[in-house]
């Protein structure tokens, strides 16, 4: 099992990119079309309105992207959804390029046990409507 993963408010798995830093996202251009940054709101303003499950509010933050708008972070890691996930709960982005990983509720990259690609539930970050 991958453990308890972070999802967005719609149940879509959130991922981290190991090439990012706590200060910036390295995923821009075409990368950001496939790995969609989790923004704080549709208009780029504000902060996540709600967290649920066993997430720590102290680990939720944001980082300015190259366009100046904020992207949600958890544990200083910018968060993304993956366009290759067709439905809530999919984890098709897990391990892609050995640089993309689902995020656990502790803010760490998820690691599957040998031969297991399932997950054991989710906690979520819901952004405000706007």
C-alpha positions as a Python dict, from the first residue, in 0.01 Angstrom:
ca = {
    (1, 'X'): (0, 0, 0),
    (2, 'X'): (109, 355, -65),
    (3, 'X'): (-38, 466, 267),
    (4, 'X'): (-263, 762, 329),
    (5, 'X'): (-222, 1002, 37),
    (6, 'X'): (-306, 1367, -2),
    (7, 'X'): (-576, 1445, -258),
    (8, 'X'): (-746, 1760, -374),
    (9, 'X'): (-1106, 1820, -266),
    (10, 'X'): (-1229, 1610, -559),
    (11, 'X'): (-1029, 1302, -459),
    (12, 'X'): (-756, 1349, -720),
    (13, 'X'): (-415, 1230, -604),
    (14, 'X'): (-161, 1506, -537),
    (15, 'X'): (199, 1459, -642),
    (16, 'X'): (538, 1610, -571),
    (17, 'X'): (824, 1659, -817),
    (18, 'X'): (1167, 1578, -678),
    (19, 'X'): (1327, 1850, -894),
    (20, 'X'): (1135, 2123, -706),
    (21, 'X'): (1276, 2317, -413),
    (22, 'X'): (1097, 2468, -116),
    (23, 'X'): (1129, 2809, -285),
    (24, 'X'): (1019, 2729, -640),
    (25, 'X'): (860, 2490, -885),
    (26, 'X'): (1078, 2342, -1159),
    (27, 'X'): (771, 2222, -1352),
    (28, 'X'): (677, 2491, -1606),
    (29, 'X'): (557, 2510, -1965),
    (30, 'X'): (466, 2170, -2112),
    (31, 'X'): (545, 2001, -1782),
    (32, 'X'): (276, 2210, -1608),
    (33, 'X'): (23, 2112, -1875),
    (34, 'X'): (62, 1744, -1777),
    (35, 'X'): (133, 1801, -1407),
    (36, 'X'): (-117, 2072, -1316),
    (37, 'X'): (-7, 2291, -1023),
    (38, 'X'): (-253, 2300, -733),
    (39, 'X'): (-331, 2670, -707),
    (40, 'X'): (-464, 2835, -396),
    (41, 'X'): (-778, 2932, -594),
    (42, 'X'): (-889, 2964, -956),
    (43, 'X'): (-782, 3329, -958),
    (44, 'X'): (-450, 3255, -786),
    (45, 'X'): (-541, 3443, -468),
    (46, 'X'): (-597, 3318, -118),
    (47, 'X'): (-504, 3000, 64),
    (48, 'X'): (-653, 2654, 93),
    (49, 'X'): (-987, 2684, 268),
    (50, 'X'): (-994, 2343, 429),
    (51, 'X'): (-781, 2044, 512),
    (52, 'X'): (-917, 1709, 629),
    (53, 'X'): (-795, 1377, 757),
    (54, 'X'): (-461, 1356, 929),
    (55, 'X'): (-297, 1654, 759),
    (56, 'X'): (-111, 1916, 960),
    (57, 'X'): (-220, 2276, 898),
    (58, 'X'): (135, 2378, 991),
    (59, 'X'): (267, 2201, 679),
    (60, 'X'): (31, 2378, 434),
    (61, 'X'): (171, 2681, 257),
    (62, 'X'): (235, 2824, -86),
    (63, 'X'): (517, 2918, -318),
    (64, 'X'): (512, 3178, -598),
    (65, 'X'): (529, 3023, -945),
    (66, 'X'): (712, 3184, -1235),
    (67, 'X'): (386, 3361, -1333),
    (68, 'X'): (373, 3515, -984),
    (69, 'X'): (62, 3325, -873),
    (70, 'X'): (86, 3097, -569),
    (71, 'X'): (91, 2719, -575),
    (72, 'X'): (-12, 2515, -272),
    (73, 'X'): (267, 2337, -88),
    (74, 'X'): (264, 2069, 177),
    (75, 'X'): (578, 2018, 381),
    (76, 'X'): (755, 2274, 156),
    (77, 'X'): (677, 2067, -154),
    (78, 'X'): (472, 2219, -438),
    (79, 'X'): (168, 2001, -518),
    (80, 'X'): (32, 1888, -857),
    (81, 'X'): (-241, 1675, -1007),
    (82, 'X'): (-162, 1450, -1304),
    (83, 'X'): (-358, 1456, -1629),
    (84, 'X'): (-286, 1083, -1668),
    (85, 'X'): (-514, 1009, -1372),
    (86, 'X'): (-857, 947, -1523),
    (87, 'X'): (-1058, 921, -1201),
    (88, 'X'): (-1035, 1013, -833),
    (89, 'X'): (-810, 766, -652),
    (90, 'X'): (-595, 689, -959),
    (91, 'X'): (-220, 692, -893),
    (92, 'X'): (-91, 663, -1251),
    (93, 'X'): (169, 933, -1184),
    (94, 'X'): (335, 736, -905),
    (95, 'X'): (705, 691, -986),
    (96, 'X'): (689, 848, -1334),
    (97, 'X'): (1045, 920, -1445),
    (98, 'X'): (1153, 828, -1093),
    (99, 'X'): (1086, 1196, -1011),
    (100, 'X'): (708, 1214, -953),
    (101, 'X'): (551, 1066, -642),
    (102, 'X'): (217, 1073, -467),
    (103, 'X'): (241, 1263, -137),
    (104, 'X'): (174, 1098, 198),
    (105, 'X'): (-3, 1274, 483),
    (106, 'X'): (342, 1326, 636),
    (107, 'X'): (449, 1525, 327),
    (108, 'X'): (687, 1256, 201),
    (109, 'X'): (700, 1075, -134),
    (110, 'X'): (485, 761, -126),
    (111, 'X'): (667, 432, -155),
    (112, 'X'): (482, 113, -249),
    (113, 'X'): (563, -226, -112),
    (114, 'X'): (695, -463, -379),
    (115, 'X'): (419, -554, -623),
    (116, 'X'): (164, -318, -467),
    (117, 'X'): (33, -2, -629),
    (118, 'X'): (-278, 53, -417),
    (119, 'X'): (-337, 320, -160),
    (120, 'X'): (-492, 316, 181),
    (121, 'X'): (-724, 616, 186),
    (122, 'X'): (-671, 988, 158),
    (123, 'X'): (-658, 1318, 336),
    (124, 'X'): (-731, 1625, 133),
    (125, 'X'): (-662, 1990, 74),
    (126, 'X'): (-964, 2173, -65),
    (127, 'X'): (-908, 2511, -221),
    (128, 'X'): (-1168, 2787, -210),
    (129, 'X'): (-1401, 2836, -503),
    (130, 'X'): (-1317, 3140, -710),
}
